[in-house]
């Protein structure tokens, strides 16, 4: 066996053909299952995955007598199959006995399995071909990327050494510029840019696809995946930065009325950019999606920045004075009360009060038309549910189209940004890093416990489950707690101990809006994106996604080197 064959598992290699199957026709996270029926009459095959919470079995196909066929099946979650002697319609329920049951089988990517129904009604499920381990692809791309960056760092170091003799005469000027740059860095908290840059880079990676790993992609309904922490982190950091921006402009003598106009104009720009982005997918005005990520950013920024402007004093008080927090705290509590009132007090026709589930096939179709409960009822009444394609739970639970950035979700999104602004205010008021870290970590502990208590420290249970689509109260608490812990770590390492400069994330954060908008509007264009063959392995998809992300990091470093920064 050659070295290439021995290392093939790192790129998810599988034989092109297996029996009469074209293995390359499978997509990522898929396997083949051979179906053979020796039963003398037609039977009916149903399935359900563990991912579809409290769902009934769904019909795959009839199995005629003597049937031999192959079907692609998903491998991410454990799958159960049932074979019924009679047609149960689109769904099969547990109150009807099945001839044969295969419970919670876990399949590997690119594997082949045999499901055989014998003439006596019994069945057998066996593996015909082993699959591949998808985690090796992630490891191999990580090592390749690390090696590439290390070689690039060594090359840059060698280039600087080579040019050293030619540039020594400019050392004095360079030192002066370095001193000036150092003073600027001292005046600016690098941890803010580092946190923002880290969030932006992660956002680009997950928006590019994240290698099509399900644990990276957004959760379908309840729960939190890696992609679900990106947008909340960005909004929280926007809240942290608002007090600095407002205070700096007021200190330059800008009147509050002029500052409010600037805030309004910036919010309108964000909202207009969101509409422009939506128009790339539909130009039909009556069906165009009105809301989106940029629109939610614009709304949240406008409310919190305006509130901060009206509440900011020209002269900051010491850390014992809670007056600067009072108005924001009152608004925060009012937003939470509004959320709770609509969620648990607004009657939704033919639905239980306070329903927060996905509707559709969940809970065995008991609440099929109730997707999102009161939140989506408000969105539908406002006429903001236009989506061009299914999203998340729409496909999994066979439910209605909904907008994950609908207007009612902006209520708790504004509260999310307000909690971020409290951190910005605390930096201005508290004189020492010890006092700041104590407040932030205490806040993280309290919010984490509150969020965990609301969701019952589980994915699907609890009074208010963790749900990004609904931007639930528990989701806000847990996400803010996570942001506080992560930022505390970055603040301590970057600003307090200065163990790390934040490179290259600091440079990305200083031009965050360019990277954010750039990766949204540059779609399927070389050199950012490319394809080789079917692109049906995590390895190839990861390579493409990481490559695109690194290009945007390189653009940020280039702009920083040119001292070019852009802000809306």
N, C-alpha and C positions, 0 to 999 in steps of 0.2 A: 504494500500500500504506500503510495507516494505521500510526501509531506502535505501536498495540497489537499489530498483526500482526508488526511488526518485532521486538518484544520478547517474542513468544510463546515463543521457544525457552527463555527463563528459567524457564518453568513447565511445560516438557515438553509443550507443546500439540501435538496431532496431529489430523488431520482425523477427524471422527466416523465417516465411511464411506470405505472404499477398495474399489472394485469392489463385491463383494457382502459385504464383511467389516465387522463392527461393531468398529471399532478401540478403542472405549471398553470393550469386553469384556475386553481384555488387562489383566493385572496388571502391577505394576512388573517391569522386567527381563524382559519377554516380547516376542516378535515372532511374526508369522504366517509360515508357510511353505506355499505352494501345492504340492500334490502332484498331478502328472499322469502317468499311465502310458499310453503308446501301445503297450506291449508286448502281444502277443496272448494271453499267459497271465498267471495270477496270480503276482505277485512279493511279496517280503517286505522291509519297510524296518526297519533297525536303526540305533541311534545310540549314541554315547558322548561324554561331555564330558571336557575336560582335567582337570576337578576330581576326577573319579573315578579315582584313581591305580591303574594296572595293572588296570583293569576290562575285561571283555569288552563287546562291543556288546549292547545290550538291544533287544528287539523293540518297535517302535512300533505297527505295524499291517500287515495284508496290503494289497497294492495290486492290486485286480482289474483286468482289462483294461478300458481306457477310464475308469479312475478319475480323478476330479477332486475334490479336497477340500483343506481348509485345516486346519492343526494349529498350536496355539500352542507355541512352543519357548522355552527359556531363552536369555538373551543375555549372561549374566555371563561365562561361560567359553567358549572355543572349542569348537565341536561338530563331530564327524565323523559322516557317514552312510554306510551301506552298503546296497545292494539285492542280495538273494540270489534266485536262481531257485527255490530250495527252502526250505521252512520249516526253520529251524535250532533251533526250540524257543525258550525264553525268552531264550537268549543265543547270540550269534554270535562265533566265535573266528577268529583270524587264520589258522589252518591250513586254512580253507575259503575257496576263491576266491569273490569277489563279482563280480556283473555290473558294478556301478558303485560308485565310491567318491568321496565328497566329504570332503577332509581338512581338519580344523581351521579351519572357517569361523568368522569372528568377525562376529556380528550386532549391530546397534544396537537399542536399545529402540524399540518401536512401528514397526519396519521390516516390510516384506513381501518375501519372496523366493520364487522359483519353482524347484522341483526337478522337472525333466521327464525321464522315462525314454522314450527313443525306441524305435521298433519293432525296430531292429537291436541293442538291448541297451546302447547308449551312453546317457549322460545329460548334462544341462546344468544348472548351478546359477547363477542370475543374480538380481540385486536388482531388485525391481519398484517398491519405494518406499523411499526413505531414511528412517532413523529419527531419533532425537533424541539429543543428548549429555546424559547424566544428570549430568555434573559441573557443568553450568551451574545446575542446580537447587540444588546445595549452595552454590555461590557466591552465588546470589541470596538464599537464606535467611540466609546469613552476613551479607550487606550489610544486609538488612532488620533483622536482629536488632541489628547494630552501630548502625544509624541510630536504632532505637527506644531503645536504652540511652543513646545520646548525647543525644537529646531529653529523656529522662527525667532525665538528669544536669543538663542545662541548666534544666529546670523546677524541680528541687529547689534548684539554686543561686539561681535567681530568687526562689523562695519564701523562702529563708533571708534574702536581701537585703531583701525586703519586710518581713519580720518583725523585722529587726535593731533598728529603733528601739523596738519594743515590748518587746524582751527585754534592752535594754542595762542596765537596772537590775539584772538578775540576773547580770550578767557576773562579779562577784566569786565568787558561788557556783558558777557554771559553771566558772570557772577552777580553783577548788578541786577540783571533781569531776574536771576534766580532768587535774589533777596526780595525783589519786589513781588515775585510770584509767591514766595513763602509768606509774605505779609498778607497777601490776598487770601491764601489758603487758611491762615490763622483766623482771619476775620469771618470766614465762611465755614459753617459746619459741613465738613466733607461727608459725614455720615448721612446727611439728608440726600445728597446727590448719589451716594453709593447705594442707599436703599432704593431710591427711585430708579437708578440704572439697572440694578439687579432685577427689579420688578419688570422693567421694560424688556430686558433681554429674555427673561422667562416668558413674558407675554408673546414676544415674537416667535419663540420656539414652539409654544403650545398652539398659537394661531396658525403656524405653518403645518401643524399636524402632530407634532410630538412623537413621530415615528409610528403613529396609529396605535400606540399602547393605550388600552382602556383605562389604566390607572392614572394616565396623564390627562386624558380627555375629560370634558365636563361630566359630572354625574348626571344621570338621566333624570333623576328627581331628587330624592333625599340623599344626604351624604355629601362628602367633600373629597374630590380628587385634586390632583396637583393644579390643574387648570382653574379650579374654582377659587383658589387663593390669590390669583393674579390681579383681577379687576378690583376686588376689595382692598388689596394692599395699595394699589395705585390711588384709589379714592381716599383711603386713609392718609396716605402721604400728601395728597393734595390738601387735605384738611390741616396737616401739620404745618405746611408751608404758608398757608393763608395769613396767619398772624404776623409772620415776618414780612410778607409783601405789604400788608396794610400799614404796619408800623413804619416801614422804610419810606413809603410814599407820603405818609402824614408828616414824617420828620423832615421831608424835603419841602414842606410848606404847601403841599397840595390840599385843597379844601376837601371836606368830606363830600360835598355835592359833586365836585369834579371826579372824585374817586368812585362814587356810586355810578356815575355815567360810564367810567372806564370798565367797571365790573359788568355793567349791563352789556356793553359792546363786546367784551370778551366772551360772555356767556352766549350771546347771539352768534358769534363766530363759531363756537363749538357746536351749537345746535345746527347752524347752516351747513357745516362740514358733515355732520351726521346725515342730514337730508341729502346732500350731494352723494355721499357714500351709498345711501339707499337707492338713489336714482340710477346707480350703475347696474342694478338688478331689475328695476322696473321703472318705466317712464309713465305708466298709467296713473294719473294723479289720484283718481278715486280709490285705487287699490294700493298705492304706494305706502310702504311702511313709514309711519311717522316717528316712531321712537327707535332707540338704539343706544349703543355704548356712549357715543359722543354726546348724544342728547341728554343722557342721564348725567354725564360729567358737567355739561353746561348748566343744567337745572340745579344740581347740588352745589356747584361753585357759586352760582348767583346767590342762592339763599344764604349760604354760610359766609361768603365774603361780604355780602351786604350787612348781615348781622354783626360780623366782626368789626366792620367799619363804624357802625353806629355805636358799638359798645366800647371801642378802643379809646383809652385816655391818652392824652399827649404825654403824661408822666406816669410811668408804671409804678405800681405799689410793690411792697415786699411780698414774700411768699406766704405770709400769714393772712393776707387780705384776699378773701374769696369773692369780693365784689365783681371783678372782671368775669368770673364764671357764672354769675347768677342768671343773667338774661339768657345766655346760651343754654344753661341747665334747664330753665323754665321751658324754652322752646323744645329742647330735647325730650323732656317729659311729656309735653303736649303731642309731639310726633309719635311717641310710643303709645300714648293713650288713644290717638287716632287709629294707629295700626291695630291695637287690640280691640277697639270698638268695632271696626269694620270686619276684622277677622272672626270675632266671636259673637258679634251682635247683629250683623247684616244678614237678613234671611235670603237664602238662595233658593229659587223655586225647585221643588222636588229633591232637595239635598238636606242632609243634617246640618244643624247650626254648628259653625266652627270647623267645617270640613277643610282639611289641608292636603288631601291626597291628589293623585294624578287623574282620578276618574278612569274612564275606559274599562279595561279588563281587570284592573286592580280590585281586590276584595270580591273576586268572582262576579264582576259586572254589577255589584250592588249599587254603585253610585256612578254609573257610566257618564252622565252628562255634567258631573259636578267638578270638573277639572279646576283646581286652584281655589275653589270656594269663593268667598267674598271678594278676594283680590282680583280675580279675573272677571267677575261679574262687573266690578267697577270699570275695568279696562274695556270690556265689551260695550258697556253703556256709553263710554267716551269715544267709541269707534276707533280704537287704536290697536286692533288685533290683526292687521294685514301682514301676513308672512308669505313669502314666495314658495317655501318648501317646509316639510316637517322638521321639527326641532326636538331633540332629546326624547322625552317621554311620549311625544306624539306618535313615534313609530313603535316604541317598546310596548306601550300600553294601548295602542290603537285608539287614541283619544283625539280631541280637537286641537287645531292649531292655536298656539298662544304665543305671546311676545314675552320673552324672558326679561326684557327691559321695559315693561309696560309702565304707565304713569303711576299706578298705585305703589309699585315697588320703589319709586323714587322717594316715598315718605320715609322709609327706613334707610334709604341710601343717604338722604340728607342727615339723618341722625348719625349715620356711620361717619360722615365727614366732620360733623360737630365733635364727635369723640376724638377724631384726629386733631382738630384745632385746639383741644384742651392740652395736648402734648406740646404744641407750638407755644401756647401761652405759658405753660410751665417752664419751658426753656428760657423764656424771657424773664420770668419772675424768680425762679430758683437759682441761687448764685453758684452752687457747687454741683459737681457731677454725682456725688454720693446721694444728695437729696433728690436729684432728678431720677436716678435709677431706682431708688426706694419707692418713689411715687408710681413710676411706670410699672414696676414689677408687682407692686401691691394691686394696682389697677388691673393688671393682667390676671392675677390670681382671682380677684373678685368677679371679673367679667367671665373668666373661664368657668368658674363654678356656677355662675348664674346661667350661662349658656348650656353647660352640661346638664344642669338640673332641669332646664326647660325641655331638653330633648331626651331626658332620661338616660343620658350617657350611652345612647344607642343610635343606630342609623334610622330605624323605622318607627321606633316607639317614642313615648314622651308626649307632653302636651303640645309642644311646638318643635317639630323635627328641624334639623339643619337642612336648609333649602335655599340655594342660591337663586333659583328661578323666582321664588316668592320673596327673596331677600328677607327671610324671616328674622324675628327678634333673636332667636337662639343663634342663627347664622352670624348676625352682626356682633353679638357678644363674643363668640368664639373667634371670629376673624380678627376683631380688634385685639383680643388677648394674644393671638398669634403674632400680629403685627408689633405689638408692644414688646414681646419677648425677643423677636428677631431684631427689631430696631435697637433695643437695649444692648444686645450683643454687638451689633455693628458700631453703635456709638462708643461702647467701651473699647473696642479693638482699634477703631479708626481715629476717633477724636481724643479719647482719654489716654490710652497707652501708646497710640501711634505705632502699633505693630504692623499695620497694613495701610497703605495709602488709599485703598479702595479701587485701585486700578484693576481692570479697565472699566468697572461699573460706574465709577465716579464720572468719567468722561462721557459715558452713555447717558447718565442722569442729567448732565448739564445741557444736553441737547435732546432731552426726552421727547419733546413734541415732534421733532423732525423724524426720529425713529418710529414713534407711535403712528404718525400719519403716513410716513413713507412705506412701512411694511403693509399698511392697509390698502394703499392705492396702487402699489406696484404688484400686479398679479400675473403670474405665469410668464415672466419675462426673464430671459437670460441677462446676466449671469446668476440672478438670485434663485431662479428655479430651473430645474431640468428634469429629464426622465430618461431612464435606460431600461428598455424592455418593458415588461408588464408592471414593474414597480410593485410587486406583490409580496415583498418581504419587509420585515421591520428593519433589517440592516440597510437596504437601499433607501427606504423612506427616512430613516434616521440620518443617513449620510447627507441626503438632500436638505433635510430640515436644519441640521447643524450647520451645513455650508451656508445656507441662506442667513441664518442667525449671525454667523461669524462675519459675513459681509457687512451687515448693519453695524456690528461692533467696530469693524475697520473704518466704516464711514464716520462713526462718532469720534474715533481717535484722530482721523484726518481733520475733521472740523475743529477739534480741540487744538490740534497742532497749528492750524491756521487762525486760531483764536476767533472762530466764528460761532456765535450762539444765537439761537432764534427762540423767541417766546411770543405766544399769541397776545 
